[in-house]
């Protein structure tokens, strides 16, 4: 009986990991680290949200490590998808996005750790081990933001007039607008009708109080919604 218990415990330490990162060199670097982790098994390293969703739907995942700004969506959607299927699974974000709304959305979706990608002295395995030990590895920049938020203070990442009601889809489209993509390219990446893209864009303009793409991108960056 004790042998069976030990075997189950040993198997449980082999955490099945899904990595989502669209920057190929970064993805390869993180994948190599995870492949060398004795207590984990890298199930897949994906560069697209749609690809990651397919993995989540067909493979049991214990740990998700994800970027947020992806070519075809937001990593928060992957966290939500995973949590809906496996509520006990863990999720950690590694992203350059550090505005208050994005951080809080990721945490509310189920991320227990949030590392800022600029902090390239990131010890990934230490962060993963801390996360699986019940801690919440968070970069100092993110921690300061959360402390200010809990203290009820204004943050430089999100001015008081920044909108709080941009939907996840609108954020996806706003990111693609900032990259200069056309309506058709956005529709293809997000797998939505081309005719719905202008509707989302009009909503973005209204919420940002702007009249065109360049104004939307400028205003979003000024408010900390998009990185500069």
Secondary structure, DSSP 4 states (H G I P E B T S, - for coil): -HHHHHHHHHHHTSEEEEEE--SHHHHHHHHHHHHT-TTEEEEEEESSHHHHHHHHHHS--SEEEE-SEETTEEHHHHHHHHHHH-TT-EEEEEES---HHHHHHHHHHT-SEEEETT-TT--HHHHHHHHHTT---B-HHHHHHHHHHHTT--BTTB-TTS-S---HHHHHHHHHHHTT--HHHHHHHHT--HHHHHHHHHHHHHHHT-SSHHHHHHHHHHTTSS--
